Amino acid sequence: MSTRIVMIADTHLPKRAKALPRPVWQAIDDADLVLHAGDWVDEATLDDVQARSTSFVGVYGNNDGDGLRSRLPEVARFEVEGLRFAMIHETGAATGREARMAAMFGDADVLVFGHSHIPWDTTAATGLRLLNPGSPTDRRRQPHCTYLSAVADSGELRDVELHIVDREQS
């Protein structure tokens, strides 16, 4: 059996955009599991994503207030198709990230994180895969808004794909 995963972070609604773009909602609708690595900003987005997700895991970010922090953990740990996942919003500076996170999350196979709005896909020397989907609503200094998709299957993460988002398709 395999699980289709969609990873998003840093939605910052309604501050950076009024709504998630249509292609992101379509990806959420089509996924078996939706992961959100924090900085929601409003609880309505959490409600909407949870309602439309077949299965969902989220964490809070540094811009999330008390309401979101009371509903979401700072760190999530879960297993999907034999893969051990961890998710957190902030991982600190890019320099030395792999080694720091491998020490911090030595029991995980995959770490999903956000905060920088910069897509990231690397593997630490220990084998920990680090993934940041960027942001589907606020590209900051990046050329595009983005999110990630992947398939978890029999202990393997495959078909990891960075998707470019057209924010005009809301």
C-alpha distance (Angstrom), angle and dihedral (degrees) to the residues before:
residue distance angle dihedral
M1 . . .
S2 3.81 . .
T3 3.80 134.0 .
R4 3.82 123.0 -143.6
I5 3.80 108.5 -142.9
V6 3.81 130.4 -163.6
M7 3.81 117.9 -164.5
I8 3.80 123.3 -162.0
A9 3.80 135.1 162.8
D10 3.78 141.6 169.1
T11 3.80 97.5 34.7
H12 3.84 91.5 157.2
L13 3.80 93.1 -170.0
P14 2.96 129.0 -148.5
K15 3.82 93.6 4.9
R16 3.84 100.8 62.4
A17 3.81 97.4 25.9
K18 3.79 135.7 3.2
A19 3.81 94.8 -125.6
L20 3.76 143.2 -6.7
P21 3.81 110.3 -83.1
R22 3.81 116.8 -102.2
P23 3.86 94.3 -111.3
V24 3.82 89.6 57.0
W25 3.81 91.5 51.0
Q26 3.80 89.0 48.9
A27 3.80 90.6 52.0
I28 3.82 90.0 49.1
D29 3.80 90.7 49.6
D30 3.82 91.5 50.0
A31 3.82 97.0 44.9
D32 3.78 127.4 95.7
L33 3.81 90.0 -150.6
V34 3.81 131.9 22.1
L35 3.81 120.9 -159.0
H36 3.82 121.9 -166.8
A37 3.81 116.9 -171.6
G38 3.80 98.2 -159.1
D39 3.79 144.6 -90.8
W40 3.76 95.8 101.2
V41 3.84 93.1 149.0
D42 3.83 95.1 -166.2
E43 3.78 130.5 52.3
A44 3.82 92.9 -139.4
T45 3.81 89.6 70.4
L46 3.80 90.7 52.4
D47 3.82 89.5 49.6
D48 3.81 92.3 49.4
V49 3.81 95.1 46.2
Q50 3.80 92.2 47.1
A51 3.81 91.7 48.1
R52 3.80 93.0 52.1
S53 3.81 97.4 40.6
T54 3.78 122.7 94.6
S55 3.81 86.6 -152.1
F56 3.79 127.6 -0.5
V57 3.82 142.1 -168.2
G58 3.80 123.3 179.8
V59 3.79 142.4 166.3
Y60 3.78 132.8 -161.0
G61 3.79 125.3 -108.2
N62 3.77 136.7 -150.3
N63 3.84 92.6 -89.0
D64 3.80 94.0 51.7
G65 3.80 118.4 105.1
D66 3.77 132.7 -140.7
G67 3.82 94.9 -77.6
L68 3.80 93.2 58.4
R69 3.80 92.7 39.6
S70 3.80 89.8 55.1
R71 3.83 90.6 53.5
L72 3.81 101.5 39.6
P73 3.81 135.2 46.3
E74 3.80 125.2 -122.2
V75 3.82 89.1 -129.2
A76 3.79 127.2 25.3
R77 3.80 124.8 -163.1
F78 3.79 121.0 -172.0
E79 3.79 142.8 145.2
V80 3.80 127.2 -120.6
E81 3.81 122.7 -177.3
G82 3.80 92.2 -23.8
L83 3.83 94.6 -46.3
R84 3.80 119.8 118.7
F85 3.82 110.2 -137.5
A86 3.78 131.0 -168.5
M87 3.79 125.1 -173.8
I88 3.80 131.2 -166.7
H89 3.79 133.3 156.9
E90 3.81 103.2 -132.3
T91 3.81 127.8 39.1
G92 3.81 100.7 167.8
A93 3.79 127.6 -125.5
A94 3.79 120.5 1.4
T95 3.81 90.6 -126.1
G96 3.79 107.9 90.2
R97 3.83 92.8 1.0
E98 3.81 95.7 134.6
A99 3.80 94.8 52.6
R100 3.83 93.7 42.5
M101 3.78 93.9 49.0
A102 3.81 93.3 43.1
A103 3.81 88.0 55.9
M104 3.79 92.1 45.5
F105 3.82 96.9 42.9
G106 3.80 101.9 30.1
D107 3.79 90.9 143.9
A108 3.83 94.0 58.6
D109 3.79 132.8 84.6
V110 3.82 95.3 -162.1
L111 3.81 130.9 28.8
V112 3.81 118.3 -163.8
F113 3.80 115.8 -165.3
G114 3.80 142.3 161.2
H115 3.82 138.0 -177.5
S116 3.82 101.9 105.0
H117 3.84 96.9 63.5
I118 3.82 84.7 -137.5
P119 3.81 116.6 123.4
W120 3.80 110.8 -122.0
D121 3.80 133.3 -175.9
T122 3.79 117.0 168.5
T123 3.77 138.4 134.6
A124 3.80 123.6 -132.7
A125 3.80 121.0 -134.1
T126 3.82 87.4 -102.7
G127 3.82 91.2 58.7
L128 3.83 96.2 -103.5
R129 3.82 108.5 147.2
L130 3.82 112.4 -142.6
L131 3.81 117.4 -156.7
N132 3.79 130.4 -178.4
P133 3.82 114.3 177.9
G134 3.81 94.5 -159.2
S135 3.80 114.1 -138.2
P136 3.82 128.6 -56.1
T137 3.82 91.4 -155.2
D138 3.83 109.7 29.9
R139 3.78 117.9 41.7
R140 3.81 94.3 178.3
R141 3.82 104.7 -175.9
Q142 3.81 93.8 -13.8
P143 3.81 120.9 105.5
H144 3.83 92.8 -122.6
C145 3.77 145.4 16.4
T146 3.82 109.0 -108.6
Y147 3.79 150.4 -179.1
L148 3.82 133.9 -174.5
S149 3.77 134.5 -124.0
A150 3.80 129.5 -170.8
V151 3.78 142.7 161.1
A152 3.80 123.1 -122.2
D153 3.79 111.1 -155.1
S154 3.80 130.8 164.0
G155 3.80 95.5 -24.6
E156 3.80 94.4 -43.0
L157 3.81 131.1 106.1
R158 3.79 108.4 -146.8
D159 3.78 140.5 163.7
V160 3.81 93.2 35.2
E161 3.80 104.1 -179.4
L162 3.79 132.4 -179.8
H163 3.81 110.3 -143.1
I164 3.78 122.8 -155.3
V165 3.80 112.5 -138.1
D166 3.78 125.8 -144.1
R167 3.82 101.2 -147.3
E168 3.80 90.4 -162.5
Q169 3.82 89.6 71.1
S170 3.82 94.9 80.1
